Amino acid sequence: MTFAKVEKLPVNYKTAEDFERFAAQGNAELSMLDEFQLSLIESDDDTLFYGIYMDKELAARMALTFVNEQRDNTFYPPKGYVEISKLEVLPSYQGNKLGSSLVEFVQSFAKPVRTKARVNSEAFWNRLNFKDSSKKEDGLSVMTWQPTK
């Protein structure tokens, strides 16, 4: 696997400005601006933000939550996993495999991965070897990926 350079995004006001640009240009349902601003105040370490910069501009980003224990019956036997939420690539950068690079970065951790497929994205997740768990949450398909042994 090869992926563009994925960086942990610092929780600071510069990144908040980048997220404001996503809120203005991206899909409103995928906005993470409120969550990010809350993390500025609370220093919440449960959710981490990662992204890819292109030409010094945040072009793609996602939130990751590392779950130590299984909170549901997504994986059997129960195990910790990584939850990807609100992955988004700005429209002007789409088609450059940045979304795939973000997901491949998470897959490189060799832990099970869980996400909710949003905005007609099931085909994207299927291309990255995610499976539909047949579960729905908030009206969205829960997709999972398991590392090969």
N, C-alpha and C positions, 0 to 999 in steps of 0.2 A: 504494500500500500504506500502511496505517496500522497502527501497532502500539503497544502499551502501552510505557511507558518501560522499556527494557532497560538494565541496568547491569552493568558489569564488577564482579564481586564481589571485594572485598578479601580477601586471604589473611591472615586474622586469626582470633582466637579467637571473636569475635562470629559470624562466618560459619560457623565450625565448629559453634557451638551451633545455628545455623539448619539445618545439614546433619544434625545429630543428630535434630532434629525430623522432617526428611524420612525419616530411617532408621526412626523410630518410627511414622510415619503413612503412609508411602508404600510402594511396591513394593520388597521386599527385593532383587530382582534388579537394580534401578536405583540402589541405594545408591552414593553417591560418597564416603561418609565416610572410608574408608580412603585413597582417592586424595587427598582434600583434606587430611587430616592429614599425609600424606607431603609434600605441597607446602608445608605450614607449616614442616616441618623442612628440606627441600631447596631451597626457592625455585625450583621447577621452572617455567620460563617456557614450556615447550613446550605445555602445556595451560592454557587460561584458562577461568575459570568465569564465567558470566553468569546473571543472574536478573532477576525482576520482583518488586517489593515491592508489596503491597496492604495498606493500613492498617498500615504499618510492619512487616509480617511478610513474610518471603520466601515467596512463593506459588508460584513456578515457577522452575526452574533447568535449566541444561545445561552440559556441558563442550564446549569447542571446541579442536581441534588444527589449527593452520595448517601444512599440509604443503607445503614449497617444491618438492619433487620428487615425482614420482609413484613410489610404492613398489610399485605393482601395475599391472594392465592395466585398471583401472576406466574411465579416460578415454583416448580416442584422438583426436588425438595427445596424448602425455603432457603433463601440465601440473600445476601446483600446485593444491591444492584445500583446502577446509575440511571437517573431519570433525566431525559433531555426534555426541556420545555422551551417553547417559543423560539425555535430556530428560525432565523429569517435572513435573507440576503436582499440588500437594497436592489430595486429594479434595474438600476444602471449597471450592476455587477452580475446579474443573473446570467446563467449560461457559461460561467467560468469554473464550474465544479467547486465553488466555495462551500456550498451546503454539504456536498459529499465529503469535502475535506474536513469539515467540522465533525461529521458523524464518524468518519474513519479515525479521527483523533480520539474520540471517545472509545471506539472499538479497540484501539491499541491498548487500552487499560486491561483488556482480557477479563472483563466483568460482564455479567448480563446487563442488558440495556433495555429500558422501557420508555415509551413515549406515547403521546396521544396524537394521532395523525390529524392534522388540521388542514383546512382550505384545500381540499381535493389533493392531498399529498400522498395518498396510499402508494401510488406507482413509484414515487421517489423512494419511499422506505423499502418497498419490495426490491428495487434495484440494489439496495444495500444489504440484502439478505434478511430483512426484518420479516416477521411472520405476524399475521393478524391473530390475536389471541381469542377472537370471538367475543371479547368483552367490550362494553361501551361505558364510557364515563363522560358525563356532560355532553352526551350525544355524539361523542367522538370515538373512533376505533382505537383501542389500545393495541399498539404494535410492540413486539419484543424481538430481541436479538440475543442469541447465546453464543459465547465463544466456542470454537471447536477445540477439542481436547488435544 
